Each structure stands twice: as C-alpha cells, then as structure tokens.
Amino acid sequence: MNDIIKHSIRFVALVIAQAYILNQLEIGFGIQLMVYPLLIFLLPFELGLIYLMLIAFVMGVLIDAVSNTYGLHTSSLLLFAYLRPFIMKVFSPRDGYENQREGNIFEMGPRWFLFVFGTLLAIHHFWFFLLEIFRFDEFFFILQKTILSLPISYMLCYFLQALFVSKPKER
C-alpha cells in the first residue's frame, strides 16, 4: 500500500478513535487515554521537522475542535513532534536508521519502542496535564494523572501496533 494512503488512513482512524471514543471515556483517578501521538511516531524517519509539525498541528486542531479542549491536544502534539527527531537521535541504534522506514515495534524492536515512544509519550502527557490544570500548587495531581495515564496509553498504543501495523517481509 502506498505510504501516503496508509498514513492518511491512520490519521483518520486515530482522530476518530481519540475524539469520539477515548475522550468520552471516564475511567477515574484522572486517567485519560491518548493514542493519537502514535501517528506522529509512526511517520517515516526521513520526514522533515516542518512536515511533522504541520501534520501534528492539523491533527491536534481537529481533535481539539471536536473535544472542546482549546489547544491542549494541539500544544502537546506539537511538542511531541518537535522533540521526536531529538529523542530518536539520542536513542538511535548503532547503525542508524538507514535500513528502517518507520519506528514501529516490528522494525525497531520492543525495547527501542519502550525507550523512545515511552519518553516522548511521558513528555506529551506531562505537558498535556500541566496545561490542563495550569496550577503549580497542583503539581502532584499533575504527576498523578501523568503516571496513571501513561502506562495505559502506552499499552494501548503497543497493542494497536500489534493489531494494525504490518510486519516487515523477510528477505
């Protein structure tokens, strides 16, 4: 399948899943499930920062418009997209990324995915909840929401990849 069509389908599916399903769930303890950063993470390695930021902006604005969150998703997704190249450079494999097309669990491995996506998702969640609450005297509540939401969102993203991302063909 053409990469543009594949990423467009992912874009639409994740926006719909986030805006109409996951944002409507009330789990309790401040837990909020967020899977839409997975799209930005699964974009090709060679995609430039400007394109990453543009895609993140459009996706965030769409989710914010449906969810009435006034820029929370846009801001946190833009931070995610901006930091993606830097975090990937820090955790790059010894041989680099020249043989891989995207950073999924099948091409890069679950350990790499845990470190890179986990770091980016933690930053995303912390920024989201910091802006949502916007009070430094509630810092421990922000941490609580981040710590409780992060592993559930991570596992949901992990399982979504296992279900919907195709495994690379053996050579």
N, C-alpha and C positions, 0 to 999 in steps of 0.2 A: 504494500500500500504506500502511496505517496506520503512523504513526511508531512507536507502541509495539510493534507486531508486528515491524517492520523492525529496531529496536534490540534486541529480545529475541532474534531470530534471530542477529544479530551477536554478542550476548553469549554465547549457547550455542556458536556456531561458534568464536569466539576462545578461549573457555575450553577447549574440547575440543582445538583445534589446539595451544594452548600447553602444556596439561598432559600430553596423551598423545602428541604428536608432537615439538614443538620442545624440550621439556625432556628428551627422551630422546636427542636428537642429541648426539654428541660430535664437534665439528669440530676441536678442538685450539687451542693458543695461548690458552686461556681464553675463547674466543669462545662466547657464549651468545645465541641468537636469541630476541628478545622482541617479539611483535606485539600482545599484549593491551592496551597503552596506547592503541592506535588506537581502541578502543571509546569510551573516555572522551573522546578528542579529537573524535570524530565526533558526539557528543551535541549537541543543539541549543544555540545560543548563549544563549538566554534561560533555560536551565535553571539553577536556583539552586545555590549552593555546597553547601548541605546535601544536595541530591539527588545532586550529583556525588560527594560524599564517601561517601554511602550506597551508591551503585552501585559505586564503586571498592572500598569495604570488602568488599562481598559477593563481588565478582569476585576480589579478592585472596585472601580466605579460601578460596574454592573451589579456586583454583589451588594455594595453599599446602597444603591438605588432601590433595590428590591427589599433590603433588610432595614432601611431607615437608620443606618449606623453613622452617617455623616462623615465619611472618610476614614473610619477606623480600619477597615479592611484594605483600603487603598494605601494608606500610610504604611501599614505593617507589611503588605505585599511588596511595596516599592523598596522598603528596607531589605527584605528578603532577596529581591532581585539584584539590588545594588551590592550586597555582600556575597552573593553566590560565587562570582569569579575569585574573590579573595580567599574565601573559605576553601574552595576547591583547589586553589593553588597551595594552600597550607597542607592539605591532606592528599596531595597528588601522589599517585603511585610512582615508583622509581623510574618506570619507562615513560611516564607522562600519559596523556590522554589520546595520543595519535591513533591508536587502534580501536578506540571506542567511539560510538556515536552519541550516546546519551548515558546519563548516570543512573541507570536502574539497577536493581538488585541482581539481575541475571548477568549483566555485563561487568559490573564492578565488584560484586560480592556483598554479602550482608554486613560484614564488618565495616567496610568502607561506607556503605549506606548509613549505618548506625552513626558513625562519627560525623560525616558531612551533613547528611539530612537532619540528623538529631541536633547538631549545633545550630544550623540555620532555623530549624523549627522552634528551638528554645528561644532564640533571639526574636523570632516572629511573634511567638506567644507572649513573651515578656513585654515587648513593645505594645502589642495589642491591648493587653490588660492594663498597662501603665497609662495609655491614653484613654482607655475606657473609664477608669476610676479617676485618674488625674489628681490624686492627692497623695503627697508623700507620707502623710501620717497613716495611710492605709497600706504601707509598703509590704507588711507581712500578709495582708489579704491578697495583694497582687502576686506575691510569691506563691501563696496557697493555690490560687487559680491557675498559675502557670505550671506548678509542679503536678497538680492533679489533672490538668487538661493535656499536658504534653505526652505522657505515655499512651494515653488512649488514642489521641490523634495520630501519633507515630505508628501504633499498631494498625490502625485503620488504613493508613497510607501504605503500610507494608503489605497488608492483605489485598488492597486494591491493585497493587502491582502484581502480586502473585496471581490474581484472577484475570487481569486485563492487559498486562504488558506481555508481549510475545517474547519467548526465549530466543536468543540468537541461534542461528543454524550452525550445526557442527561442520567444520571444514574437513 
